[in-house]
Structure formats: structure tokens, C-alpha cells
Amino acid sequence: MSELSQRPANPVVGESMPHEAARLHVTGTALYTDDLVGRTHAVLHAYPVRGEHAHARVTRLDTTPAMSVPGVVRVLTADDVPGVNDAGTRHDEPLFPSEVMYYGHPVAWVLGETLEAARLGAQAVEVDYTDLPSLVRVTDAIEAGSYQGAQPTLERGDIDSGFSSATKVFSGEFEFAGQEHFYLETHCSLAHVDENGQIFIQSSTQHPTETQDIVSHVMGIPANAVTVQCLRMGGGFGGKEMQPHGYAAIAAIGATLTGRPVRIRLNRTQDLTMSGKRHGFHATWKVGFSDDGLLQALDATLVADGGWSIDLSEPVLARALCHIDNAYWVPNIRVHGRIAKTHKTSQTAFRGFGGPQGMLVLEDILGRCAPLLGLDPMELRRRNFYAEGQATPYGMPVRHPERMEAAWSQVMSSADVDRRQQEIAAFNATHADTKRAIAVTPVKFGISFNLTAFNQGGALVLVYKDGSVLINHGGTEMGQGLHTKMLQVAATALGVPLSTVRLAPTRTDKVANTSATAASSGTDLNGGAVKNACEQIRERLAVVASGLLGVPPRDIRFEAGIVRGLGTDAEVSWEELVNKAYFQRVQLSAAGFYRTEGLHWDATTFQGEPFKYFAYGAAATEVEVDGFTGAYTTRRVDIVHDVGDSLSPLIDLGQIEGGFVQGAGWLTLEDLRWDDRDGPTRGRLSTQAASTYKLPSFSEMPVEFNIALLDKAHEEGAVYGSKAVGEPPLMLAFSVREALRQAAGAFGPVGASVNLASPATPEAVYWAIEEARAGGSNGLVIEGIPAKSTTSVPDTKPMLPNAERGQYGVPTGV
């Protein structure tokens, strides 16, 4: 067992405990970035001047009228930028653009004594535009050849011989939607400038170091003149990995020019219409199976809708390609990747980071093809699982594939799937207008950043003379419980009670050059760094204890605040030992560092081992669907998920539950709509409020929700044997969508294959039911076996006025 993963006796890790700030959260006393405004004197408020065009050139910008509005202090434009007028890491995101690239793109910012004064000032700014051609739908961009960024290809085996050996071949097309982050706290920054020109920014950011970098180059000053602090976030989900930087830079410019603190906080409508989303994708595919249902070949093209700038679209696409296989062995595979450039918000990171999009493509293929292969979808999935000795299409060995099988078997047993399938069959046989179905789907998700350099973390641990401990680390807290786990790691590594340790807010002047809290790597990277720093201090203290207890340093043990020596009854308290060490001039602080070993990746050949390990899981979901409306309920969910040896089981259970519900929201409810008609509102986000964008709530929760952590899943080489938990559970929600597909198919003849849109809203489920009633297989090209039916669903109007058929995977024939 590696030193990193080995746990001492009676560790604090592994104990179930509440979130470290839970009491503050539920009492409303937890402070977020915008709460600091009321504690800050003479704050100015910023408000954007937005171009209401999908694509247009700014031909005139007159700020003079705004200055006559009472309370307006200044209008910020491109002329005020002292450094580089760009907020993107690829220099393709002008902070003050001369060309509007999406509806609502800010072209200037007004600073006012109050938010209302700034708003009125923004209305007074005069801007003239010349409209330019715009691309709103990803299919329009594909047709126009509008792409940006890298165009990778993932390839293994011989695709032609793979299809030649396949006896059953299918091809199809699939377009599916993105997702709004809808974190409770919108984007927010508060900037101060001191008498030396040092800029201090409080920011709701998942990546303080990159916020620091962007502010540095926008301001034309070195990074050491910028300090960024993230107290905590009211949710992030990836939406605050890249996109807070520009807002922090605007606040920094304003604070520098006026000498006063400047606050930017987007209201909900602004945040929805200005911030990036999960990437929607368009996929075309061809797949081949053997007679016994084994995958033989897959040829696909995935096009991510990147929006107006590149942002993180390249690594999102890369992860999608690296996860298209999910838990399945595909011997011959070729997948092309493209990023469409459209005139929409710049799409960005979102929990799963492309992995869900890639996996959804193959899960959709298996769900559509299983009936035509004459196989139960569960059996089709299980028999294609990876086996020992096999590798991914990008050349990474699949370690511990038996854990996938173990999670699958455990959920099949605990959910009593076989018995319930019989009950469902009996129910469906006696209910013509209501159908039920149960689906089980797997997850295999790689953990680490695609870019190897990002897989490093730092920490600063301070032990004070009274024995109390303060830890700083490079990760940010967005409600996911990272700080709770870091407290447990520090207490375990030092051998002290949890009450001894306190955690400070994340700051770039305490831990430098950190990576984003993303890619589910926050615990692995920062936990490794915290443990490393604590071990440095403990080794020094062991030498001091050796002199006090008369045993060699290697025989000193730290546990629960008591320091003992093996073979002796002598002991000393932690506090006394620390005090003795101070008077012996022993250093009581340490900077820790961790780098993930064993990673390598060649982005040109798309080969290597980009992940430290895979997290596995399986979920069984039962649904009931109404045949008249497509409305449905989730009756029961059972999950078995692999988190290694959990550092904090209560936190992990919460993450699994939350991730699953967020995934179910993406796949079934959350329907992003942009206005793609010609006219003055072209490119406008239509779903720009909770009234038009449906989020999962208590009413969507299953009546029965059972979650279990996979046993005997210790992960060698990870901090205390744990595994990441943030992103992988989201993809367990595929089981909801597949259950809905099967329930819709139950309205048709045996073996009916139905296409199901994503999100699978009640309208989409209704059209799938209609397709099943017509015989199924609509929109699917079938080779090697006769089609069940290719009858189109009758061309009737959608049930809701804003339902746009043909969008997000509704069958072509509909």
C-alpha cells in the first residue's frame, strides 16, 4: 500500500460528519462575495451596456449622455484598459468588444453610486450597430463550416474491417441540448486598490489563480500585484472556472481609475443570458454489432456547440471523445471531433466537462439498437463491459474493470431488478394508457485534468504555539464539501482532533499557481498537498518527541492529540509537544505540494494515459409514463457508486444524490431555447428565468431513493485511498432517460425502437410514444436486418407553443 493511500489507526477521515459550514448555511450567516459589499465603504456598482443583436459591428459609442445621469461616476470603455483588452486565455474574448458576438454582449460598463444609478446610466449610453450575419443553431454552423479550435480524431483498430465483420449495422443522428448552471449565487466580484496600487479582488471563482492571471494582463501589471480571494461560492458546477475572470478585470479597472471599491454582481437574467452553458452537441454515427450483440465498430463525428469564443471547448471536446466508450469495449473505433462557432454565449465547463456528452452518444445508440438486436438493454450493456487486460481507444489500460461488474451486480441485487421487471411486465399488460419501465446504466469516468500540467496542488499549513492549526489550500469551496475533507485530511495526517484544525479562505497570496477546482480533482490534488505539508511538520515534531520520550523518531505515533512512543508508556500532549518545539526553534509551518504521477497525453495523436484512475457506478431507475400526455414520474432510484475509501461518507452521499438529480435535470427537464428566427430578437435566449427554464425540484425526486457506496474499493495512489465524487454521479442519470425510452417503447409492438429527444421533456416523451405506436425505428438507418417500421409520426402540432420539433434529437421524420 502506498504511503499516500495508507491510513493510520483511528483516522478522522472516513467519519461521517456534516459540511464544515452547514450551520452557517442554514442560519444565513455564511458570507459570500456580495455580502462583503455592505461591510465596505464607498462602493461603486457596475452595470453593463449590452448589445441586443446576435452579431453586429459597433459603429458608434457615445457615453456622454450617461454622465448626466445623477449618481453616475464613470463609464468604462476599451480606452480605459491599461493592458490587454481581452479576458480569454486564448485572446479571443475582447473585454470591450467592437463586434457584438451574441445577443446581450456587453460593450461598456457604467459605474454608479447605486446600482439603480448605474442601470439608468447604461440605458443612457448611445450605441449604433450594423447587423452582421449570424449562426444560432449548431446545424447552421455545421452547414456553413463555421468551426473553431482543434479538430481531433480518436482512432483504434481497423474501422472498415470492423464493419465488414459486423452482422448488424445501424446509423443515425443525434442532437442534444446544453444546460444552464443555475448556481444560486450569480457571478460576482469586488475589487479594492490600496495606496501602493495593489489590487485585491474578492471573487466567486473556481480558479483564483487564473482570475489573477487575467486581471494581471488586463491591467498590465505583474501577478504579484494582484491578490484574489474566494471566500466560498453559492454553487459553481464549472460555470465559474473560466468566466468570472472578465468581471473581476472590469471591477479592477474601475477601482484603479476611481480609487474606490467596485462591485459587479449580475442579476439572474443577466447571468443566464451572459454566462456560458454546458455544450450542446450534434452527433452522427454508424455502429456495428455481432450476432451476439457485441460491439464491433463505431464511427462517429461529435460537434460541440462552442458559442462565440473557444473558452474551454477544446478540452471539453477532448474529454467527450475520451468518454464516448463509457464502460464498453469497442475494438474498432473512429471518432472525429469539431467545435462549432455560433453566435451564442461562449459555452464552458459544466459538471462532467464533456464526459456526459460523449457517454450519452453511445448510451443513446445502445438504447435505440437493443430492441432491434432482440436483446434486453441491460443485457446488451452488461455483455459489452470492459474486461481485464483491455484498454481504452486512447491506449489507457482499464484498471479494476471488475469494480464495474461489482457495482452493476450489487445494484441489480439491491434493487431487485429481475423481480421488478416481471411486475412491470404484468402492469404494462393490464394498463393500456400507462406504462412502466426500469433501466440500469453504468458509469466509467476518468479522473484528472486533460492537461497534465493542471494536475498539481499546493497547501500551506501553520501550527501555532498553542497547538492550533490553520490550513490553506488551493481548492475553492462551492458547497461540495472540499473544505470539510481537507480538515479531515489535516487532522488525520497530524494525529489531532478535528477541533484543533481551522481552514482559511482560498487566496493566491497564500498558495500560488494553483489549478482550478474542477475535473473532480479538488480532493486528490489539494488533499495530497495538505497531507504532504502536515507530514513535513509531523516529521520535525517526531524528532522533538523522540528526545522527550526516549524512542527513535520512527517509533513516534500521533493519535487524537496524544503523542506516544512504541514500547513505552510515556506520552506527551500535542499542545505540549508543539510548545517544546517552538522553544527549540523547530519550524512549525510547511508548504505542501502534490503532483499526480503517471500521467501522459499526446493531444496530436490522442493517445496516452490522461487519467489517474476511473470511478465506476451503476444506477437503476424505474419510471411511469402517461400515454396521453407524455408526463412521467420517477418511482424509484437505486445507486451503487465507487468513491474508493470515502474520506467523508456523508459528504459523498450528498454529492452522489445531487449529481444524479442535476444529471436528471439535464436529460429530462432543462430545455435551453434560443430564438433562431429572423428578426430583432434573433439570438436571444428565450429561457432566461426560472419561469421558463424548468429545474429539478422536490416534485422530480423519486419516491424511493437508495444510495450505497461500493465496498472494497480502496484506490492505491490516491489520498487515503479515496476517489473523486463530484462529477461521475451525474452520468448515473442516464438510467432515467433510458427508462423513459423503454416505457415509451412499451406503447408499441415488441421490439419497437424509439428515438428520444434530450432533454426528454413530457412533449419529447409523447412524440416517442407516438413513434412507438407507429412501429418505431424512425430516423434510424438499418443494415443487415429488416426494419421494424419506418413510418413517420403524424405531422401534428407540438403540445406547447415553444416546442421546436427537430431540435435536440426529435426524429427527423416527425
C-alpha positions, 0 to 999 in steps of 0.5 A: 500500500502506498504511503499516500493511500495508507491510513493510520489507526483511528483516522478522522477521515472516513467519519461521517460528519456534516459540511464544515459550514452547514450551520452557517448555511442554514442560519444565513450567516455564511458570507459570500462575495456580495455580502462583503459589499455592505461591510465596505465603504464607498462602493461603486456598482457596475452595470453593463451596456449590452448589445441586443443583436446576435452579431453586429459591428459597433459603429458608434459609442457615445457615453456622454449622455450617461454622465448626466445621469445623477449618481453616475461616476464613470463609464468604462470603455476599451480606452480605459484598459491599461493592458490587454483588452481581452479576458480569454486565455486564448485572446479571443474574448475582447473585454470591450468588444467592437463586434457584438458576438451574441445577443446581450454582449456587453460593450461598456460598463457604467459605474454608479453610486447605486446600482439603480444609478448605474442601470439608468446610466447604461440605458443612457449610453448611445450605441449604433450597430450594423447587423452582421450575419449570424449562426444560432443553431449548431446545424447552421454552423455545421452547414456553413463550416463555421468551426473553431479550435482543434479538430481531433480524431480518436482512432483504434483498430481497423474501422472498415474491417470492423464493419465488414465483420459486423452482422448488424449495422445501424446509423443515425443522428443525434442532437442534444441540448446544453444546460444552464448552471443555475448556481444560486449565487450569480457571478460576482466580484469586488475589487479594492486598490490600496495606496501602493496600487495593489489590487485585491479582488474578492471573487466567486471563482473556481480558479483564483489563480487564473482570475489573477492571471487575467486581471494581471494582463488586463491591467498590465501589471505583474501577478504579484500585484494582484491578490484574489480571494474566494471566500466560498461560492453559492454553487459553481458546477464549472460555470465559474472556472473560466468566466468570472475572470472578465468581471473581476478585470472590469471591477479592477479597472474601475477601482484603479481609475476611481480609487474606490471599491467596485462591485459587479454582481449580475442579476439572474437574467443577466447571468443566464443570458451572459454566462456560458452553458454546458455544450450542446452537441450534434452527433452522427454515427454508424455502429456495428454489432455481432450476432451476439450483440457485441460491439464491433465498430463505431464511427462517429463525428461529435460537434460541440456547440462552442458559442462565440469564443473557444473558452474551454471547448477544446478540452471539453471536446477532448474529454467527450471523445475520451468518454464516448466508450463509457464502460464498453469495449469497442475494438474498432473505433473512429471518432472525429471531433469539431467545435462549432462557432455560433453566435451564442454565449461562449459555452464552458465547463459544466459538471462532467466537462464533456464526459456526459456528452460523449457517454450519452452518444453511445448510451443513446445508440445502445438504447435505440439498437437493443430492441432491434438486436432482440436483446434486453438493454441491460443485457446488451450493456452488461455483455459489452463491459470492459474486461481485464487486460483491455484498454481504452481507444486512447491506449489507457489500460482499464484498471479494476474493470471488475469494480464495474461488474461489482457495482452493476451486480450489487445494484441489480441485487439491491434493487431487485431488478429481475423481480421488478421487471416481471411486475412491470411486465404484468402492469404494462399488460393490464394498463393500456394508457400507462406504462412502466419501465426500469433501466440500469446504466453504468458509469466509467469516468476518468479522473484528472485534468486533460492537461497534465500540467493542471494536475498539481496542488499546493497547501500551506499549513501553520501550527501555532504555539498553542497547538492550533492549526490553520490550513490553506489550500488551493481548492475553492469551496462551492458547497461540495464539501472540499473544505470539510475533507481537507480538515479531515485530511489535516487532522488525520495526517497530524494525529489531532482532533478535528477541533484543533484544525481551522481552514482559511479562505482560498487566496493566491497570496497564500498558495500560488499557481494553483489549478482550478477546482474542477475535473473532480480533482479538488480532493486528490490534488489539494488533499495530497498537498495538505497531507504532504505539508502536515507530514513535513511538520509531523516529521520535525515534531517526531524528532522533538518527541523522540528526545522527550520520550526516549524512542527513535523518531520512527517509533513516534505515533500521533493519535487524537492529540496524544503523542506516544512512543512504541514500547513505552508508556510515556506520552506527551500532549500535542499542545505540549509537544508543539510548545517544546518545539517552538522553544527549540526553534523547530519550524512549525509551518510547511508548504505542501505540494502534490503532483499526480504521477503517471500521467501522459497525453499526446493531444496530436495523436490522442493517445496516452494515459490522461487519467489517474484512475476511473470511478465506476457506478451503476444506477437503476431507475424505474419510471411511469409514463402517461400515454396521453400526455407524455408526463412521467414520474420517477418511482424509484432510484437505486445507486451503487457508486465507487468513491474508493475509501470515502474520506467523508461518507456523508459528504459523498452521499450528498454529492452522489444524490445531487449529481444524479438529480442535476444529471436528471435535470439535464436529460429530462427537464432543462430545455435551453431555447434560443430564438433562431428566427429572423428578426430583432430578437434573433439570438436571444435566449428565450429561457432566461428565468426560472419561469421558463427554464424548468429545474429539478425540484422536490416534485422530480425526486423519486419516491424511493431513493437508495444510495450505497457506496461500493465496498472494497474499493480502496484506490492505491495512489490516491489520498487515503485511498479515496476517489473523486465524487463530484462529477461521475454521479451525474452520468448515473442519470442516464438510467432515467432517460433510458427508462423513459425510452423503454416505457415509451417503447412499451406503447408499441409492438415488441421490439419497437425502437424509439428515438428520444429527444434530450432533454426528454421533456413530457412533449419529447416523451409523447412524440416517442410514444407516438413513434412507438405506436407507429412501429418505431425505428424512425430516423434510424438507418438499418443494415443487415436486418429488416426494419421494424417500421419506418413510418413517420409520426403524424405531422401534428402540432407540438403540445406547447407553443415553444416546442421546436420539433427537430431540435435536440434529437426529435426524429427527423421524420416527425 
